[in-house]
Amino acid sequence: MASTVTAIESPCRQICVVHPTRKLCLGCGRSLDEIAGWIDFDVAERARIMAQLPARLQTLPAAAAGTPTKA
């Protein structure tokens, strides 16, 4: 029987670098605790985190968002 619960995929973008002071991944915006616990979080917790990521990413350096920076 198929599950009726839709899993939320990981927001990982394969840019796994943590900002030195914000302690957020520059690729996805998650904290180290969120990355480590992602597999164990329920759908509601994942959705809560996913909703916060766009705002978090906007506060990180432009290079992290994939925007080229001038040298």
Stockholm file with secondary structure:
# STOCKHOLM 1.0

chainA/1-71         MASTVTAIESPCRQICVVHPTRKLCLGCGRSLDEIAGWIDFDVAERARIMAQLPARLQTLPAAAAGTPTKA
#=GR chainA/1-71 SS CCCSSCCCCCCCCSCCCBCTTTCBBTTTCCBHHHHHHGGGSCHHHHHHHHHHHHHHHHHSCGGGGTCCCCC
#=GC SS_cons        CCCSSCCCCCCCCSCCCBCTTTCBBTTTCCBHHHHHHGGGSCHHHHHHHHHHHHHHHHHSCGGGGTCCCCC
//
